[in-house]
Amino acid sequence: MARATVILTLLGFLLICVTPSQTIKERYVDIYSFHINSTVTSRYAITVITSRVANRLNESKEVYFQVKIPKNAFISKFRMTIEGKMYDGVVKEKEEAQQQYSQAVSRGESAGMVSSVGRTLEEFKTSVTMAAFSKVTFELVYEELLQRQHGKYQLLINAQPMQPVADFKIDVYIEESPGISFMEVKGELNTNELVNAVTTSRAGDKAWVNFYPTREQQTECDVCGKNGLNGDLLIIYDVERPKPSGELKASDGYFVHYFAPTDVQRIPKNVVFVIDRSGSMSGRKIEQTRLAMLKILGDLAEDDYFGLIIFDSQVEVWKPKLRQATEINLELAKDFVRMIQVRGATDINAAVLKGVEMISKRPQERSASILILLTDGAPNTGVSDPTQIQANVKEAIGGKFPLYCLGFGFDVNFDFLNKMALENNGLARRIYEDSDADLQLQGFYESVATPLLTDVQLNYTGAVNLTQTRFSHYYNGSEIVVAGQITDNSLETFQTEIIAVSKNSKVTYQDSMFTKVLAGVLPQHENSIQRLWAYLTVKQLLEKEVALTGQEKETAWEEALNLSLKYQFVTPLTSMVVTKPQGEGTQVAHKPKEGEKSKQRQRSPTSDGRLNSHKSDCSGFGRTACRSSGYQRARMFLASRMSGSRPVHLSDGWMNSQVHRVSPTWQRSHHPLTAKARSSSKSRSSSPSVMKQRVHEASQLPPLTATLPVNDVRFLISAPGQPKPLCFDLPVASKLRLLMDTSSDFSMSGMLSSKGFKQIAVQYKTDHHLVLNTNDIHYYDGLNNVTFLWGQKPTNHETDGVAVILREDEMDVTMGTVRVVFFRHKKDGKKFLWPAVQQQPKNVNIQGILGKNNLKYEELPGSVIKIKDQEVKATWSTATDYRRSSAPVLGCWLVPYIFVLQGQHSDFIACRRCFKH
């Protein structure tokens, strides 16, 4: 009997799929216990999900454990216990885990374990095969610091086991030593029939929420059915604030300080709204923007000053100077908003700089200035280089006020907006294209609508490794949180001082506390204040790193990585490797990048190369049906074989679902668009007619063809400021000029094989020659010949401005102003080399295949890529990045090499004598 598949989803969906001979009356896999335990100590929440499952059938079953957790949380533990044996997830550096991820992908396994679902949740998923009559326990732990927004904290627990469970419990314990000012429980799991299943209690500074539904309640409520519960539990609360100086906590050498004064007057604000009205904002987006702006204008206080800017390829201001929010001015501004019509392209640079100019002309004393940008796209006219725009805006603002960037939808260049906001003491937020987009815009504005303090500086005596201590603004309803380490253990009291500017004067707050041990720490975790400090430090370092460059960026990255590994946090820099029982392989959990689209149903390639969503043949077992895993894998395999392609999971955050990749044996032919499509950007717009023309031209591109570029090797180009790399294919058996800098007399050439380079030659000035092959390296420095062997002990050779460092399968070479790292890789039993240019001269004419690191391109609608005045239809594909030792698989825009290199293949052929030594 073929093995049937059972899919168990916890906090997601529980789907039990059986063969037609089985009936729904008998459940062969039973979740006999399902517990969620969340403990909140001083805003820091540690949540443990434990599910116990029994296979009551006399054959093996595959079970999927699938849970949803808040996006703001870090997973810190995962364990499967099978028949008394424990299988723990291990957190590793992402690059190290990437190899296991890529290997799993190459075997056709679903290696990605975490994906974004909706606005606020991420989904963790793994599976295991249960033997007959066996039991398995899944345990997942995640941690988060609850953020105060609009005067309250929210703890969200998602519970959707989709099967009635005999022992079903959700237990929440909250301890806030100043006292809890209010608490309420909301969500689908606290309505109608389920109200009696929820109990709440409070005693002093402690509170408990318990949710114990009976089997009957799990099937009879509004969000229930024969397949159990499906809903959220939302605990909302705030704390007492007896002291204006805030709340200090300390334990075991670490402290946390919460600062949220309420006894200060609001500061009048100077606010300028910069609104995108380009063609892509047409339809519901511009309608919702108008609705939101009308409401926001109505909420301005009379002592506020405001300005309105709308832009496309041109910038238009409502009034040249900021106007006071009087009743007459507000009505005139609302009339202006109602008349906003979409048109043209997107000149973000000019629009934002105009906003900076308007605010700068307004006196800053006794007021708080704010600049808010709303856009749904990327800059494509005027100054369109994101890096240059960021530099221009940063210089213009000069740290005087914050910039907040709102990215509407998923076509926006969110990385660009995020960096620009962080560089200017602000933040970026995504506005989801949905029926409540206007409410999202209003909600963001409300969070910054009432500034109470500016230029807030927090000082601590005897403390180091502090999180952020300087804040440009403090807004009503929010909270400033600072954590750090106390260096002087002999201190009996710990002191803090806060200096800020209020509406009328500079204010100072001071406080001190005895450094006593914090009570209530869970025994299975380290000190919660220490973990809070680590969590907050990593979060802020990841934000800070975005806006840094050079050594500062590297230092922030390394510090965040080290803390993530020490505290076993799954962050954007780390991954959790889960090794299953023998024969079932390995899975890797990555932290999804902000901006990934909501999770979609899995897709597989059909015989014609297109992607179709799976449709299920199972029915009657919940909202979603499924196939047996054997049939599913067989279908996937046959489809892949027929189309000559395979689905590839990407972990870099550009695509969250499977991506159709043309395999090395079947290639899509790429042709530039017609001359008609190569019109200048000045004449191009986002109007419907132009869009139709573009779609028509794109439809004329040839479909998948049976061309066999078996002799091609794929190259990647990652340029600074470009969100996604380009890739292109070159034929093998070529002797290529890789890099040439005539100003420093440096040249590098390579002999390309079917996997990579089998030999690379480097020449510097007249007497330095370096030749690398897959077995050894030969170097001549003008006097001596030196031979190195790959894999020998680490070696360092320096002479006359040249440094050669050999480490295992990596050689780091610096010659003058050029630095290249050579990696020796092995794939399918064959070894090959790959160079990674780490440093090269700027502002000089660099030639060669690898001399395009400063290449700038523009993404246009319809998967069109524009470089200079040329446009080409691109295909979203994947490539292995051999420029890194871990060789991760990255997503990339695949384009013809002629388009990227701006030359023919023959233009890059190197001389034969370059490879002699």
JOURDA-V353456 format. One record per pair of residues at least 24 apart in sequence whose ideal C-beta (glycine too) atoms are under 6 Angstrom apart, sorted by the first residue. I is the first residue (numbers start at 1). J is the second residue. D is the distance in whole Angstrom. If there is no record, write none. Layout:
i:I j:J d:D
i:I j:J d:D
This chain:
i:2 j:630 d:6
i:3 j:60 d:6
i:4 j:628 d:6
i:5 j:62 d:5
i:5 j:628 d:5
i:5 j:629 d:4
i:6 j:61 d:4
i:6 j:63 d:6
i:7 j:64 d:5
i:7 j:626 d:5
i:8 j:63 d:5
i:8 j:64 d:6
i:9 j:66 d:4
i:10 j:51 d:5
i:10 j:67 d:5
i:10 j:161 d:5
i:11 j:67 d:4
i:11 j:68 d:5
i:11 j:158 d:5
i:11 j:159 d:6
i:11 j:160 d:6
i:12 j:66 d:4
i:12 j:68 d:6
i:12 j:160 d:6
i:13 j:162 d:5
i:13 j:624 d:6
i:14 j:161 d:5
i:14 j:162 d:3
i:14 j:163 d:4
i:15 j:621 d:6
i:15 j:622 d:5
i:15 j:624 d:6
i:15 j:626 d:5
i:16 j:621 d:5
i:17 j:618 d:4
i:17 j:621 d:6
i:17 j:626 d:4
i:24 j:620 d:6
i:28 j:56 d:6
i:28 j:57 d:4
i:29 j:55 d:6
i:29 j:61 d:6
i:30 j:54 d:5
i:30 j:56 d:6
i:31 j:163 d:6
i:31 j:165 d:5
i:32 j:166 d:6
i:33 j:167 d:4
i:34 j:161 d:6
i:34 j:165 d:5
i:34 j:168 d:5
i:35 j:169 d:5
i:36 j:157 d:6
i:36 j:170 d:5
i:37 j:171 d:5
i:38 j:172 d:5
i:39 j:173 d:5
i:39 j:522 d:6
i:40 j:174 d:4
i:41 j:175 d:5
i:41 j:520 d:5
i:41 j:528 d:5
i:42 j:249 d:5
i:43 j:145 d:6
i:43 j:146 d:5
i:44 j:145 d:6
i:44 j:528 d:5
i:44 j:532 d:4
i:45 j:144 d:5
i:45 j:146 d:6
i:45 j:155 d:6
i:46 j:143 d:5
i:46 j:525 d:6
i:47 j:142 d:6
i:48 j:141 d:5
i:49 j:140 d:5
i:50 j:139 d:5
i:51 j:138 d:5
i:52 j:137 d:5
i:53 j:136 d:5
i:54 j:135 d:5
i:55 j:130 d:4
i:55 j:134 d:5
i:58 j:132 d:5
i:59 j:132 d:5
i:60 j:129 d:5
i:60 j:131 d:5
i:61 j:130 d:5
i:62 j:127 d:6
i:62 j:129 d:5
i:62 j:629 d:5
i:63 j:128 d:6
i:63 j:130 d:6
i:64 j:127 d:4
i:65 j:126 d:5
i:65 j:138 d:4
i:66 j:125 d:4
i:67 j:124 d:5
i:67 j:140 d:6
i:68 j:121 d:4
i:68 j:123 d:5
i:68 j:158 d:4
i:69 j:122 d:6
i:69 j:142 d:5
i:70 j:144 d:6
i:70 j:156 d:6
i:71 j:120 d:6
i:71 j:122 d:5
i:72 j:144 d:5
i:73 j:142 d:4
i:73 j:144 d:4
i:74 j:143 d:6
i:74 j:569 d:4
i:74 j:570 d:6
i:75 j:142 d:5
i:75 j:570 d:4
i:76 j:141 d:5
i:76 j:143 d:5
i:76 j:568 d:5
i:76 j:569 d:6
i:77 j:141 d:4
i:78 j:140 d:5
i:79 j:139 d:5
i:80 j:128 d:6
i:80 j:138 d:6
i:81 j:137 d:4
i:82 j:136 d:5
i:83 j:134 d:6
i:89 j:576 d:4
i:89 j:578 d:4
i:90 j:577 d:5
i:91 j:568 d:5
i:91 j:574 d:5
i:91 j:576 d:5
i:92 j:577 d:6
i:94 j:573 d:6
i:94 j:574 d:6
i:94 j:575 d:5
i:95 j:886 d:4
i:97 j:575 d:4
i:97 j:577 d:5
i:97 j:588 d:5
i:98 j:886 d:5
i:98 j:888 d:4
i:99 j:886 d:5
i:100 j:577 d:6
i:100 j:586 d:5
i:100 j:588 d:6
i:101 j:588 d:4
i:101 j:651 d:6
i:102 j:889 d:5
i:104 j:586 d:6
i:105 j:648 d:6
i:105 j:649 d:6
i:109 j:585 d:6
i:111 j:587 d:6
i:111 j:588 d:6
i:111 j:649 d:6
i:112 j:649 d:4
i:113 j:587 d:5
i:113 j:589 d:4
i:114 j:589 d:5
i:114 j:590 d:6
i:114 j:592 d:6
i:115 j:592 d:6
i:115 j:599 d:5
i:115 j:656 d:5
i:116 j:592 d:5
i:116 j:596 d:4
i:116 j:656 d:6
i:117 j:598 d:6
i:117 j:599 d:5
i:118 j:598 d:6
i:119 j:432 d:6
i:122 j:592 d:6
i:126 j:578 d:6
i:126 j:587 d:5
i:128 j:580 d:6
i:145 j:535 d:6
i:148 j:478 d:6
i:148 j:479 d:4
i:150 j:477 d:5
i:151 j:477 d:4
i:152 j:236 d:5
i:152 j:238 d:5
i:153 j:237 d:6
i:154 j:236 d:5
i:155 j:235 d:4
i:156 j:234 d:6
i:157 j:233 d:5
i:158 j:232 d:5
i:159 j:229 d:6
i:160 j:230 d:5
i:161 j:228 d:5
i:162 j:227 d:5
i:162 j:228 d:5
i:162 j:622 d:5
i:163 j:228 d:5
i:164 j:215 d:5
i:164 j:218 d:4
i:164 j:219 d:6
i:164 j:228 d:5
i:168 j:213 d:6
i:169 j:212 d:6
i:170 j:211 d:4
i:171 j:210 d:6
i:172 j:209 d:4
i:172 j:235 d:6
i:173 j:208 d:6
i:174 j:207 d:4
i:175 j:206 d:5
i:175 j:520 d:5
i:176 j:205 d:6
i:176 j:239 d:5
i:177 j:205 d:5
i:178 j:239 d:5
i:178 j:240 d:4
i:178 j:247 d:6
i:179 j:205 d:5
i:179 j:240 d:4
i:180 j:207 d:5
i:180 j:237 d:6
i:180 j:239 d:6
i:181 j:238 d:5
i:181 j:239 d:6
i:181 j:240 d:5
i:182 j:238 d:6
i:183 j:207 d:6
i:183 j:237 d:4
i:184 j:236 d:5
i:185 j:209 d:6
i:185 j:235 d:6
i:186 j:234 d:4
i:187 j:232 d:4
i:187 j:233 d:5
i:187 j:234 d:4
i:188 j:223 d:4
i:188 j:231 d:3
i:188 j:232 d:6
i:189 j:231 d:5
i:189 j:233 d:5
i:192 j:222 d:5
i:193 j:217 d:6
i:193 j:220 d:6
i:193 j:221 d:4
i:194 j:221 d:5
i:209 j:235 d:6
i:227 j:622 d:4
i:244 j:509 d:6
i:245 j:509 d:4
i:245 j:511 d:4
i:248 j:513 d:4
i:249 j:518 d:6
i:249 j:529 d:6
i:250 j:494 d:6
i:250 j:515 d:5
i:251 j:517 d:5
i:251 j:518 d:4
i:251 j:527 d:5
i:251 j:529 d:5
i:252 j:527 d:5
i:253 j:485 d:6
i:253 j:486 d:5
i:254 j:485 d:6
i:254 j:529 d:5
i:254 j:530 d:5
i:254 j:533 d:5
i:255 j:486 d:6
i:256 j:483 d:4
i:256 j:529 d:5
i:256 j:532 d:6
i:257 j:482 d:5
i:257 j:496 d:6
i:258 j:479 d:6
i:258 j:481 d:6
i:259 j:480 d:4
i:260 j:479 d:4
i:264 j:452 d:5
i:264 j:502 d:5
i:265 j:503 d:5
i:266 j:450 d:5
i:267 j:368 d:5
i:267 j:451 d:5
i:267 j:503 d:5
i:268 j:303 d:4
i:268 j:304 d:6
i:268 j:367 d:5
i:269 j:304 d:5
i:269 j:368 d:5
i:269 j:370 d:6
i:269 j:451 d:6
i:270 j:305 d:5
i:270 j:322 d:6
i:270 j:359 d:6
i:270 j:362 d:5
i:270 j:367 d:5
i:270 j:369 d:4
i:271 j:306 d:5
i:271 j:370 d:5
i:272 j:307 d:4
i:272 j:355 d:4
i:272 j:358 d:5
i:272 j:359 d:6
i:272 j:371 d:5
i:273 j:308 d:6
i:273 j:372 d:5
i:274 j:309 d:5
i:274 j:351 d:5
i:274 j:352 d:6
i:274 j:355 d:5
i:274 j:373 d:5
i:275 j:310 d:5
i:275 j:374 d:5
i:276 j:374 d:6
i:276 j:375 d:4
i:276 j:376 d:6
i:277 j:310 d:5
i:277 j:312 d:6
i:277 j:340 d:6
i:277 j:342 d:5
i:278 j:312 d:4
i:278 j:344 d:6
i:278 j:345 d:6
i:278 j:346 d:5
i:278 j:686 d:6
i:279 j:342 d:6
i:279 j:686 d:3
i:279 j:687 d:6
i:280 j:376 d:6
i:280 j:377 d:5
i:280 j:686 d:5
i:281 j:342 d:5
i:281 j:376 d:5
i:282 j:342 d:4
i:285 j:408 d:6
i:286 j:342 d:5
i:288 j:437 d:4
i:288 j:438 d:4
i:290 j:337 d:6
i:291 j:438 d:4
i:292 j:438 d:4
i:292 j:441 d:4
i:292 j:442 d:5
i:293 j:337 d:5
i:294 j:334 d:6
i:294 j:337 d:6
i:295 j:442 d:5
i:296 j:445 d:5
i:297 j:330 d:5
i:297 j:333 d:6
i:297 j:334 d:6
i:300 j:325 d:4
i:305 j:362 d:6
i:307 j:358 d:5
i:309 j:351 d:6
i:309 j:354 d:6
i:309 j:355 d:6
i:310 j:340 d:6
i:311 j:347 d:6
i:311 j:351 d:4
i:312 j:343 d:5
i:312 j:344 d:3
i:312 j:345 d:6
i:313 j:344 d:4
i:313 j:345 d:4
i:313 j:347 d:5
i:313 j:381 d:5
i:315 j:350 d:5
i:315 j:351 d:5
i:315 j:354 d:5
i:322 j:362 d:5
i:344 j:685 d:5
i:345 j:380 d:5
i:345 j:381 d:4
i:345 j:685 d:6
i:346 j:377 d:5
i:346 j:379 d:6
i:346 j:380 d:5
i:347 j:381 d:5
i:347 j:382 d:4
i:348 j:379 d:4
i:349 j:382 d:5
i:349 j:383 d:4
i:349 j:389 d:4
i:350 j:382 d:5
i:352 j:393 d:5
i:353 j:396 d:6
i:356 j:396 d:4
i:356 j:397 d:6
i:368 j:451 d:4
i:368 j:454 d:5
i:368 j:473 d:6
i:369 j:401 d:4
i:371 j:403 d:5
i:372 j:404 d:5
i:373 j:405 d:5
i:374 j:406 d:5
i:376 j:408 d:4
i:376 j:409 d:5
i:376 j:412 d:5
i:377 j:411 d:6
i:377 j:412 d:6
i:378 j:413 d:4
i:380 j:858 d:6
i:381 j:681 d:6
i:385 j:856 d:6
i:386 j:416 d:4
i:386 j:721 d:5
i:387 j:721 d:3
i:390 j:420 d:5
i:393 j:420 d:6
i:394 j:423 d:5
i:397 j:424 d:5
i:402 j:426 d:4
i:402 j:472 d:5
i:406 j:431 d:5
i:409 j:433 d:5
i:410 j:597 d:5
i:413 j:723 d:6
i:414 j:595 d:4
i:415 j:723 d:5
i:419 j:546 d:5
i:419 j:547 d:6
i:422 j:543 d:6
i:422 j:546 d:5
i:422 j:547 d:5
i:423 j:547 d:4
i:425 j:472 d:4
i:448 j:475 d:5
i:450 j:475 d:6
i:450 j:476 d:4
i:451 j:475 d:6
i:452 j:476 d:5
i:453 j:500 d:4
i:453 j:502 d:6
i:454 j:501 d:5
i:455 j:501 d:5
i:456 j:500 d:4
i:457 j:499 d:5
i:458 j:482 d:5
i:458 j:498 d:5
i:459 j:497 d:5
i:460 j:496 d:5
i:461 j:495 d:5
i:462 j:486 d:6
i:462 j:487 d:6
i:462 j:488 d:4
i:462 j:491 d:6
i:467 j:536 d:5
i:467 j:537 d:6
i:467 j:540 d:6
i:468 j:540 d:5
i:483 j:532 d:6
i:483 j:533 d:4
i:483 j:536 d:5
i:491 j:515 d:6
i:534 j:563 d:5
i:534 j:567 d:5
i:537 j:563 d:6
i:538 j:563 d:5
i:538 j:564 d:6
i:538 j:571 d:6
i:590 j:651 d:5
i:593 j:653 d:2
i:596 j:653 d:6
i:596 j:656 d:4
i:597 j:656 d:6
i:600 j:657 d:5
i:603 j:658 d:5
i:604 j:636 d:5
i:604 j:639 d:5
i:605 j:639 d:5
i:605 j:643 d:4
i:605 j:645 d:5
i:605 j:660 d:6
i:606 j:639 d:6
i:607 j:642 d:4
i:607 j:643 d:6
i:609 j:643 d:5
i:609 j:704 d:5
i:611 j:660 d:5
i:648 j:878 d:5
i:650 j:891 d:5
i:652 j:890 d:5
i:654 j:724 d:6
i:654 j:891 d:5
i:655 j:891 d:6
i:661 j:877 d:5
i:661 j:878 d:5
i:667 j:707 d:5
i:667 j:709 d:5
i:668 j:704 d:6
i:668 j:875 d:6
i:669 j:702 d:5
i:669 j:705 d:5
i:670 j:896 d:5
i:672 j:872 d:5
i:673 j:697 d:6
i:673 j:871 d:5
i:673 j:873 d:6
i:677 j:871 d:6
i:678 j:871 d:5
i:694 j:862 d:5
i:698 j:862 d:5
i:698 j:873 d:6
i:701 j:873 d:5
i:713 j:752 d:6
i:714 j:879 d:5
i:716 j:879 d:5
i:716 j:881 d:6
i:717 j:852 d:5
i:717 j:855 d:6
i:719 j:855 d:5
i:725 j:892 d:5
i:726 j:893 d:5
i:726 j:895 d:6
i:726 j:900 d:6
i:727 j:879 d:4
i:727 j:892 d:4
i:727 j:894 d:5
i:728 j:895 d:6
i:728 j:897 d:4
i:728 j:900 d:5
i:730 j:897 d:6
i:735 j:910 d:5
i:736 j:849 d:6
i:736 j:908 d:5
i:736 j:910 d:6
i:737 j:848 d:5
i:737 j:908 d:5
i:737 j:910 d:4
i:738 j:848 d:5
i:738 j:849 d:5
i:738 j:850 d:5
i:739 j:848 d:4
i:739 j:850 d:5
i:739 j:851 d:5
i:740 j:847 d:4
i:740 j:848 d:5
i:741 j:841 d:6
i:741 j:846 d:6
i:743 j:844 d:5
i:744 j:816 d:5
i:744 j:817 d:5
i:746 j:815 d:6
i:746 j:818 d:5
i:749 j:910 d:4
i:749 j:914 d:4
i:753 j:832 d:6
i:755 j:827 d:6
i:755 j:830 d:5
i:755 j:832 d:4
i:756 j:832 d:3
i:756 j:833 d:6
i:756 j:834 d:5
i:757 j:833 d:4
i:759 j:915 d:6
i:760 j:833 d:6
i:761 j:914 d:5
i:761 j:915 d:5
i:764 j:815 d:4
i:768 j:802 d:6
i:771 j:917 d:4
i:772 j:822 d:6
i:772 j:833 d:6
i:774 j:831 d:4
i:778 j:917 d:5
i:790 j:824 d:5
i:817 j:841 d:5
i:823 j:885 d:6
i:825 j:882 d:6
i:834 j:882 d:4
i:836 j:883 d:4
i:849 j:908 d:6
i:865 j:893 d:6
i:865 j:895 d:6
i:872 j:899 d:5
